[in-house]
Structure formats: structure tokens, C-alpha cells
Amino acid sequence: MNKSGEDYLEAILNLEEVNSGARITDIAKHLGVSKPSVNRAMKVLGENGYVNHETYGKITLTDKGRAHASMVYSRHTTLIRFLREVLDVSEDVAKRDACLIEHDVSSETMEKIFGYLEAHKN
């Protein structure tokens, strides 16, 4: 899956926690993209089994979509924590950089970062 698809899944995951689902407008606002862009992405994600989309209704993650979104979110939060706690990067920069890194970092590197953070809990 590409970065954009992962960003959409992560946005839906976040919006589901707050709103029990997400609408096209919610996702567009959350990601700062146009509603037609969200519509196109939801069509692709739906065809690939990641989301369910009621016509003019809420978009929810399938089990497959939730698993992928949770993995991306876990990478995101772990990277923010590593950048903040270990490298002392500012909050804003850590959030921005984590968003960029989460899509391309290897599983091996993520496991090492997670292991490091677990071993060095306060």
C-alpha cells in the first residue's frame, strides 16, 4: 500500500475513535485534502477490502483495514516517542517527521526502536 492509502486508513482510525466512523468531509478536513480526492481513495480502499463505505454515509474500517491502520498508527506513535524521548526533537518536528518515516522504515528498524524504548522505560 502507498503512503497516501496508509494516511487515509490512519485518519479513519482516528476519526472512528472520536465519531464512531468517518464521513468524506471529516476525512478531507482531517487530512487537508479535497473531497473528490477522498472519494477516489475510498473507492480504491473499498475495492481492496480495507473500508466499507455507505453511500452518503459513514466510512468504517474492515478487519483488514483496521489491522493495517493500527500497524501504521503504532509505528507513528513509536517514532514520535523515540524522536522526543531519545533524540530530544521538538514536538512539532517529531510529529511531522514520524509521519514521513512511518511509511518507509523497515520492520527490522521499527523492532529495534520499539525494543530500545521498552528497555529504557522510565
C-alpha positions as CSV (number, residue, x, y, z in Angstrom):
1,M,0.0,0.0,0.0
2,N,1.2,3.5,-0.7
3,K,1.8,6.3,1.7
4,S,-1.5,8.1,0.8
5,G,-3.5,5.0,1.4
6,E,-1.9,4.5,4.8
7,D,-2.6,8.1,5.7
8,Y,-6.3,7.6,4.8
9,L,-6.5,4.5,6.9
10,E,-4.9,6.1,9.9
11,A,-7.2,9.1,9.6
12,I,-10.3,6.9,9.5
13,L,-8.9,5.0,12.6
14,N,-8.5,8.3,14.4
15,L,-11.9,9.6,13.4
16,E,-13.7,6.3,14.3
17,E,-12.5,6.7,17.9
18,V,-14.0,10.2,18.1
19,N,-17.1,9.9,15.8
20,S,-17.9,6.1,15.6
21,G,-17.0,6.4,11.9
22,A,-15.9,8.9,9.4
23,R,-17.5,10.8,6.5
24,I,-15.9,12.1,3.4
25,T,-16.0,15.6,4.7
26,D,-14.4,14.5,8.1
27,I,-11.5,12.8,6.3
28,A,-10.9,15.7,3.9
29,K,-10.8,18.2,6.7
30,H,-8.5,15.9,8.9
31,L,-6.0,15.4,6.1
32,G,-6.3,18.8,4.4
33,V,-7.3,17.3,1.0
34,S,-10.3,17.7,-1.3
35,K,-13.5,15.7,-1.0
36,P,-13.0,14.3,-4.6
37,S,-9.6,13.0,-3.5
38,V,-11.1,11.3,-0.6
39,N,-13.9,9.8,-2.8
40,R,-11.3,8.4,-5.1
41,A,-9.2,7.0,-2.3
42,M,-12.3,5.4,-0.6
43,K,-13.2,3.7,-3.9
44,V,-9.7,2.1,-4.1
45,L,-9.5,1.2,-0.4
46,G,-13.0,-0.3,-0.6
47,E,-12.2,-2.3,-3.7
48,N,-9.1,-3.7,-1.9
49,G,-11.1,-4.7,1.2
50,Y,-9.8,-2.0,3.6
51,V,-13.0,0.0,4.1
52,N,-16.8,-0.2,4.0
53,H,-18.5,3.0,2.6
54,E,-22.2,3.5,2.8
55,T,-23.4,5.8,0.0
56,Y,-23.6,9.3,1.5
57,G,-22.8,7.7,4.9
58,K,-20.1,6.7,7.2
59,I,-16.8,5.0,6.2
60,T,-15.6,2.3,8.5
61,L,-12.6,0.1,8.5
62,T,-12.8,-3.6,7.8
63,D,-10.9,-6.0,9.9
64,K,-8.1,-5.9,7.3
65,G,-8.2,-2.1,7.2
66,R,-8.2,-1.8,11.0
67,A,-5.1,-4.1,11.2
68,H,-3.2,-2.1,8.7
69,A,-4.3,1.2,10.2
70,S,-3.3,0.0,13.7
71,M,0.1,-1.0,12.4
72,V,0.7,2.4,10.8
73,Y,-0.6,4.2,14.0
74,S,1.7,2.1,16.2
75,R,4.7,3.0,14.0
76,H,3.7,6.6,14.1
77,T,3.4,6.8,17.9
78,T,6.5,4.8,18.5
79,L,8.5,7.0,16.2
80,I,7.2,10.2,17.9
81,R,8.2,8.8,21.2
82,F,11.7,7.8,20.0
83,L,12.2,11.2,18.4
84,R,11.0,13.1,21.5
85,E,12.5,11.0,24.3
86,V,15.7,9.7,22.8
87,L,16.7,12.4,20.3
88,D,15.0,15.4,22.1
89,V,13.3,16.6,18.9
90,S,10.6,19.2,19.4
91,E,7.0,18.0,19.4
92,D,6.0,19.6,16.1
93,V,9.1,18.3,14.3
94,A,8.7,14.8,15.8
95,K,5.1,14.6,14.6
96,R,5.9,15.8,11.1
97,D,9.0,13.5,10.8
98,A,7.2,10.5,12.2
99,C,4.5,10.9,9.5
100,L,7.2,10.8,6.9
101,I,9.3,8.0,8.4
102,E,6.4,5.6,9.3
103,H,5.7,4.7,5.7
104,D,9.2,3.8,4.7
105,V,11.0,2.5,7.7
106,S,11.9,-1.3,7.7
107,S,10.3,-3.7,10.1
108,E,13.7,-4.5,11.5
109,T,14.4,-0.9,12.3
110,M,10.9,-0.5,13.9
111,E,11.5,-3.6,16.0
112,K,14.9,-2.2,17.2
113,I,13.3,1.2,18.1
114,F,10.5,-0.4,19.9
115,G,12.9,-2.7,21.8
116,Y,15.1,0.2,22.7
117,L,12.1,2.2,24.1
118,E,10.9,-0.8,26.1
119,A,14.3,-1.5,27.5
120,H,14.7,2.2,28.6
121,K,11.3,2.9,30.1
122,N,11.4,5.4,32.9
